[in-house]
Amino acid sequence: MNETNHSFTTTDWLWIILLGFLISGCPRGSFLAKIIDPLSRKGRIPAFIGSHLFRYGLLVFLFTDNNSR
């Protein structure tokens, strides 16, 4: 029998943390507001960042794997 002992790598743990972070929606917003609000310069976000083209383009960019081996 060939038994494999799978030990979690850093990437495995980061996926678990990311999923937990995404699932816990409301506390994340409150946490970020408390941390970022004192550091913010209270500036307006540029209009193009709110556009659907930019948001979906950024989403596609983040989901593509640029690490070809």
DSSP file (Angstrom, degrees, kcal/mol; ACC not computed):
  #  RESIDUE AA STRUCTURE BP1 BP2  ACC     N-H-->O    O-->H-N    N-H-->O    O-->H-N    TCO  KAPPA ALPHA  PHI   PSI    X-CA   Y-CA   Z-CA
    1    1 A M              0   0    0      0, 0.0     2,-0.8     0, 0.0     0, 0.0   0.000 360.0 360.0 360.0 140.3    0.0    0.0    0.0
    2    2 A N        -     0   0    0      2,-0.0     2,-0.4     0, 0.0     0, 0.0  -0.878 360.0-174.3-106.9 103.9    1.2    3.4   -0.8
    3    3 A E        -     0   0    0     -2,-0.8     2,-0.5     2,-0.0     0, 0.0  -0.815   7.1-159.2-100.0 136.3    0.2    5.9    1.9
    4    4 A T        -     0   0    0     -2,-0.4     2,-0.8     2,-0.0    -2,-0.0  -0.950   7.9-149.6-114.9 134.8    0.8    9.5    1.5
    5    5 A N        -     0   0    0     -2,-0.5     2,-0.7     2,-0.0    -2,-0.0  -0.880  16.2-154.5-102.6 105.3    0.9   11.9    4.5
    6    6 A H        -     0   0    0     -2,-0.8     2,-0.4     3,-0.0    -2,-0.0  -0.708   9.7-169.6 -86.3 115.4   -0.3   15.2    3.3
    7    7 A S        -     0   0    0     -2,-0.7     2,-0.2     1,-0.0    -2,-0.0  -0.855  30.5-107.5-101.1 141.7    1.0   18.1    5.3
    8    8 A F        -     0   0    0     -2,-0.4     2,-0.1     4,-0.1    -1,-0.0  -0.466  32.8-152.9 -71.2 132.4   -0.5   21.5    4.8
    9    9 A T     >  -     0   0    0     -2,-0.2     4,-2.0     1,-0.1     5,-0.2  -0.436  33.9 -97.5 -93.7 174.5    1.6   24.0    2.9
   10   10 A T  H  > S+     0   0    0      1,-0.2     4,-2.3     2,-0.2     5,-0.2   0.889 125.1  54.5 -59.7 -39.8    1.4   27.7    3.3
   11   11 A T  H  > S+     0   0    0      1,-0.2     4,-1.9     2,-0.2    -1,-0.2   0.894 105.5  52.7 -63.2 -40.2   -0.7   27.9    0.2
   12   12 A D  H  > S+     0   0    0      1,-0.2     4,-1.7     2,-0.2    -1,-0.2   0.928 111.1  46.5 -60.5 -44.8   -3.2   25.5    1.7
   13   13 A W  H  X S+     0   0    0     -4,-2.0     4,-2.6     1,-0.2    -2,-0.2   0.878 108.5  55.5 -66.7 -37.2   -3.5   27.6    4.8
   14   14 A L  H  X S+     0   0    0     -4,-2.3     4,-2.7     1,-0.2    -1,-0.2   0.880 106.0  51.8 -64.3 -36.9   -3.9   30.8    2.8
   15   15 A W  H  X S+     0   0    0     -4,-1.9     4,-2.4     2,-0.2    -1,-0.2   0.910 110.5  48.5 -64.0 -41.2   -6.9   29.3    0.9
   16   16 A I  H  X S+     0   0    0     -4,-1.7     4,-2.2     2,-0.2    -2,-0.2   0.924 113.5  46.6 -64.3 -44.3   -8.5   28.3    4.2
   17   17 A I  H  X S+     0   0    0     -4,-2.6     4,-2.4     2,-0.2    -2,-0.2   0.907 111.7  51.8 -64.5 -42.0   -7.9   31.8    5.7
   18   18 A L  H  X S+     0   0    0     -4,-2.7     4,-2.4     2,-0.2    -2,-0.2   0.924 110.0  48.4 -61.1 -45.4   -9.2   33.5    2.5
   19   19 A L  H  X S+     0   0    0     -4,-2.4     4,-2.2     1,-0.2    -1,-0.2   0.915 112.5  48.5 -62.5 -42.4  -12.4   31.4    2.5
   20   20 A G  H  X S+     0   0    0     -4,-2.2     4,-1.6     1,-0.2    -1,-0.2   0.894 111.5  50.7 -62.5 -39.6  -13.0   32.2    6.2
   21   21 A F  H  < S+     0   0    0     -4,-2.4    -2,-0.2     1,-0.2    -1,-0.2   0.890 112.5  45.8 -65.3 -40.8  -12.4   35.9    5.4
   22   22 A L  H >< S+     0   0    0     -4,-2.4     3,-0.6     1,-0.2    -2,-0.2   0.851 111.8  51.1 -72.3 -34.7  -14.9   35.9    2.6
   23   23 A I  H 3< S+     0   0    0     -4,-2.2     2,-0.6     1,-0.2     3,-0.2   0.820  99.8  64.2 -71.9 -31.3  -17.6   34.0    4.5
   24   24 A S  T 3X  +     0   0    0     -4,-1.6     4,-1.4     1,-0.2    -1,-0.2  -0.124  68.5 159.3 -88.0  40.0  -17.4   36.4    7.5
   25   25 A G  H <>  +     0   0    0     -2,-0.6     4,-1.5    -3,-0.6     3,-0.3   0.719  60.9  46.1 -31.4 -63.2  -18.7   39.4    5.5
   26   26 A C  H  > S+     0   0    0      1,-0.2     4,-1.7    -3,-0.2     3,-0.3   0.912 111.7  47.9 -62.8 -47.7  -20.0   41.9    8.2
   27   27 A P  H  > S+     0   0    0      0, 0.0     4,-2.5     0, 0.0    -1,-0.2   0.848 107.5  59.3 -62.1 -29.9  -17.2   41.7   10.7
   28   28 A R  H  X S+     0   0    0     -4,-1.4     4,-2.6    -3,-0.3     5,-0.2   0.926 105.2  48.0 -62.5 -44.3  -14.7   42.2    7.9
   29   29 A G  H  X S+     0   0    0     -4,-1.5     4,-2.2    -3,-0.3    -1,-0.2   0.903 112.8  47.8 -63.4 -41.7  -16.3   45.5    6.9
   30   30 A S  H  X S+     0   0    0     -4,-1.7     4,-2.0     2,-0.2    -1,-0.2   0.913 112.4  49.6 -65.1 -42.9  -16.3   46.8   10.5
   31   31 A F  H  X S+     0   0    0     -4,-2.5     4,-1.9     1,-0.2    -2,-0.2   0.933 112.1  46.9 -61.7 -47.7  -12.7   45.7   11.1
   32   32 A L  H  X S+     0   0    0     -4,-2.6     4,-3.2     1,-0.2     5,-0.5   0.879 109.6  54.4 -64.7 -36.8  -11.5   47.4    7.9
   33   33 A A  H  X S+     0   0    0     -4,-2.2     4,-1.6     1,-0.2    -1,-0.2   0.899 110.2  46.6 -63.1 -39.5  -13.4   50.6    8.8
   34   34 A K  H  < S+     0   0    0     -4,-2.0    -1,-0.2     2,-0.2    -2,-0.2   0.848 119.9  39.1 -71.6 -33.2  -11.7   50.8   12.2
   35   35 A I  H  < S+     0   0    0     -4,-1.9     4,-0.4    -5,-0.2    -2,-0.2   0.910 123.6  35.9 -82.6 -44.5   -8.3   50.2   10.7
   36   36 A I  H >X S+     0   0    0     -4,-3.2     4,-1.4    -5,-0.2     3,-0.7   0.814 101.8  72.6 -83.4 -31.3   -8.4   52.2    7.5
   37   37 A D  G >< S+     0   0    0     -4,-1.6     3,-0.6    -5,-0.5    -1,-0.2   0.894  98.2  47.1 -56.0 -45.9  -10.6   55.2    8.7
   38   38 A P  G 34 S+     0   0    0      0, 0.0    -1,-0.3     0, 0.0    -2,-0.2   0.799 116.1  46.7 -66.4 -24.4   -7.8   56.8   10.8
   39   39 A L  G <4 S+     0   0    0     -3,-0.7    -2,-0.2    -4,-0.4    -3,-0.1   0.618  91.9 104.6 -89.2 -13.5   -5.3   56.4    8.0
   40   40 A S    <<  -     0   0    0     -4,-1.4    -3,-0.0    -3,-0.6    -4,-0.0  -0.344  61.2-150.6 -74.5 147.4   -7.6   57.7    5.2
   41   41 A R        -     0   0    0     -2,-0.1    -1,-0.1     2,-0.0    -4,-0.1   0.321  41.8-121.7 -93.7   6.6   -7.2   61.1    3.7
   42   42 A K        +     0   0    0      1,-0.2     2,-0.1    -5,-0.1    -2,-0.0   0.770  57.7 157.0  60.1  30.4  -11.0   61.2    3.0
   43   43 A G        -     0   0    0      1,-0.1     2,-0.3     0, 0.0    -1,-0.2  -0.400  46.1-102.0 -81.4 161.6  -10.4   61.6   -0.7
   44   44 A R        -     0   0    0     -2,-0.1    -1,-0.1     1,-0.1     3,-0.1  -0.607  33.4-116.9 -82.7 144.4  -12.9   60.7   -3.4
   45   45 A I        -     0   0    0     -2,-0.3     5,-0.1     1,-0.1    -1,-0.1  -0.627  38.9-101.7 -77.6 135.2  -12.4   57.5   -5.3
   46   46 A P    >>  -     0   0    0      0, 0.0     3,-1.2     0, 0.0     4,-0.6  -0.276  28.4-121.9 -58.0 144.5  -11.9   58.2   -9.1
   47   47 A A  G >4 S+     0   0    0      1,-0.3     3,-1.0     2,-0.2     4,-0.4   0.816 106.4  63.4 -60.9 -34.6  -15.0   57.5  -11.1
   48   48 A F  G >4 S+     0   0    0      1,-0.3     3,-0.9     2,-0.2     6,-0.3   0.781  93.2  63.6 -66.4 -24.2  -13.4   54.9  -13.4
   49   49 A I  G <4 S+     0   0    0     -3,-1.2    -1,-0.3     1,-0.2    -2,-0.2   0.818 101.1  51.7 -68.3 -29.2  -12.8   52.5  -10.4
   50   50 A G  G << S+     0   0    0     -3,-1.0    -1,-0.2    -4,-0.6    -2,-0.2   0.530  87.5 109.6 -83.1  -5.7  -16.5   52.2   -9.9
   51   51 A S  S <> S-     0   0    0     -3,-0.9     4,-2.1    -4,-0.4     5,-0.2  -0.373  74.1-128.5 -73.1 150.6  -17.2   51.3  -13.5
   52   52 A H  H  > S+     0   0    0      1,-0.2     4,-2.8     2,-0.2     5,-0.3   0.871 107.5  57.9 -64.7 -37.3  -18.2   47.7  -14.4
   53   53 A L  H  > S+     0   0    0      1,-0.2     4,-2.1     2,-0.2    -1,-0.2   0.925 109.3  43.8 -60.7 -45.3  -15.5   47.4  -17.0
   54   54 A F  H  > S+     0   0    0     -6,-0.3     4,-2.6     2,-0.2     5,-0.2   0.931 115.0  48.3 -65.7 -45.9  -12.8   48.2  -14.4
   55   55 A R  H  X S+     0   0    0     -4,-2.1     4,-2.1     1,-0.2    -2,-0.2   0.926 116.0  42.2 -64.0 -45.4  -14.2   45.9  -11.7
   56   56 A Y  H  X S+     0   0    0     -4,-2.8     4,-2.4     2,-0.2    -1,-0.2   0.866 113.4  53.4 -71.0 -34.6  -14.7   42.9  -14.0
   57   57 A G  H  X S+     0   0    0     -4,-2.1     4,-2.3    -5,-0.3    -2,-0.2   0.911 110.2  47.4 -63.2 -42.2  -11.4   43.5  -15.7
   58   58 A L  H  X S+     0   0    0     -4,-2.6     4,-2.4     2,-0.2    -2,-0.2   0.891 110.7  52.6 -65.4 -39.8   -9.7   43.5  -12.3
   59   59 A L  H  X S+     0   0    0     -4,-2.1     4,-1.7     2,-0.2    -2,-0.2   0.925 110.7  46.5 -61.4 -45.8  -11.6   40.3  -11.3
   60   60 A V  H  X S+     0   0    0     -4,-2.4     4,-1.1     1,-0.2    -2,-0.2   0.911 111.8  52.3 -63.4 -41.9  -10.4   38.5  -14.5
   61   61 A F  H  < S+     0   0    0     -4,-2.3     3,-0.4     1,-0.2    -2,-0.2   0.905 110.3  47.7 -60.3 -43.1   -6.9   39.7  -13.9
   62   62 A L  H  < S+     0   0    0     -4,-2.4    -1,-0.2     1,-0.2    -2,-0.2   0.813 112.6  48.7 -70.0 -30.2   -6.9   38.4  -10.3
   63   63 A F  H  < S+     0   0    0     -4,-1.7     2,-0.2    -5,-0.2    -1,-0.2   0.612  91.7  92.6 -87.5 -11.7   -8.3   35.0  -11.3
   64   64 A T  S  < S-     0   0    0     -4,-1.1     2,-0.8    -3,-0.4    -4,-0.0  -0.581  76.5-128.4 -82.9 147.0   -5.9   34.3  -14.2
   65   65 A D        +     0   0    0     -2,-0.2    -2,-0.1     1,-0.1    -3,-0.1  -0.830  27.4 176.0 -98.7 108.1   -2.8   32.4  -13.4
   66   66 A N        +     0   0    0     -2,-0.8     2,-1.0     1,-0.1    -1,-0.1   0.262  57.2  96.9 -92.0  12.2    0.3   34.3  -14.7
   67   67 A N        +     0   0    0      2,-0.0     2,-0.5     0, 0.0    -1,-0.1  -0.612  53.4 175.5-103.8  72.1    2.6   31.7  -13.2
   68   68 A S              0   0    0     -2,-1.0    -2,-0.0     1,-0.2     0, 0.0  -0.662 360.0 360.0 -84.0 127.0    3.3   29.4  -16.2
   69   69 A R              0   0    0     -2,-0.5    -1,-0.2     0, 0.0    -2,-0.0   0.332 360.0 360.0-122.5 360.0    5.8   26.7  -15.4
